[in-house]
Amino acid sequence: MQKLFFYALAGTAVLSVGCLLGGLLTGKAVFFIFAPASGVLFYHVGMRLAVAYLAKHRYNFKNAWFSEKAFEKPLYKKLHVRRWKKRLPSGNPESYSIENRTLFSIVQTMCRNEIIHEVSALLSLLPIVLGFWYGAWGVWTVTSVFGSLCDLPFVCIQRYNRPRLVRLMERGQKG
């Protein structure tokens, strides 16, 4: 999955530069429309790679941020997280393998991935400020909100699964 992100980053960079050069050389408006659009795609892909790279690897899963909140179980039940959680892609499925990793390391991975997706969801809203330069607030807002919403199901999955693994891990330590 990481390779796919790097290819997407390179592709959107080439597309952005190509559209900008095409607009500058030909003066055609279509190039100037696609240059910022492909630039925003470049931002979204690059930002997610940067956030993943910068995220630390150790978290205190007992921290209040990671603890299960009272509203979550009913919310996840209403959202039917149990039904669709396995259909979403994983960046590295082996990092969740109970056969190859300890429960503690899987819980750490879950905390890290939750933070990555939460920060990415927030940073996805940043391109809205491009409305100051380019106008067309609706376009920037819709694409930014859509980009942000793409990260939220992954946050839900981490928060849905982690309490179960923590309970399993704590039972194993007591026995």
Steps between C-alpha positions, in 0.01 A plus 500: 500500500787736579640449148162597359509824701849583370388435141195719558722773644731490198208486258319796653826700510559438128136578422513827699819620337380386158173689534675812623752489215224423251309807620806723489607381154160491330301749707203261500276530804442126529859453611464768767189325629668162529829630644359594845270197502792261440706704746240435769512128421878520536451672837258234627725210404822666617346618826386149588845358425663773713261446792565125491875560487494746791268301727686349792487126562431482874177613662347452842182318404368567853508874431157667516520582128508132408249378759158392389236771547145428615343611171723284280343154535149622405643715220702215349199273527287755313773542239525119463880516529515125562352433154727721289828524692665209314414647159727803536863469394784479748834667435679201650276202587792314662518767770165367630590130484445329836713207379807717431472780756422547868170651607693791651670580168167478314340738751796737451448485123131574547576807712751625244266444207215671682718809554614493136141497373379763748780742411450429129127570535575839655773590251269403213296810581796733442448541121176687577716812543580479127161660454668829596724482192290313249143566606263207443462436874255219435751293306776535761258434785341192341832340403655576840203367695493191278872444559446538873204262505710234324717473811219471755399137427860397575485685833175318577657162425796565732274624780255212447763223510752631753289468820438135420869429451591692816253290701641182344855615576413587863329162549816328376713693749278405794494130417 
